[in-house]
Amino acid sequence: MLARNRRQHDARGYAQRYADLLAQMARAYPYNWFNFYEFWQPPERLGDTTERAAPVEEASG
């Protein structure tokens, strides 16, 4: 548990240690970071069959 008076400072330190570890692993294993999921394809190309919510119409006066 983080002490209330040092919470912000300690959280930054933990976040930096995590970022440093990720950077170290990325440098050590550069070919293990490829993402095979097609994030940037439109949903139709991914076979997405979920229904989309209809746009909300503004109430008239």
NORNOR-V237016 format. One line per field, one symbol per residue. psi: psi as a letter, one per 20 degrees, with the letter a starting at -180 (. if undefined). burial: + if it has 24 or more other C-alpha atoms within 12 Angstrom, else -. Layout:
psi = ???
burial = ???
//
This chain:
psi = pppgijggghgggggggggggggghhhhmhjjjpoipmhjqqhhhjkojqqqqqqpqqpq.
burial = -------------------------------------------------------------
//
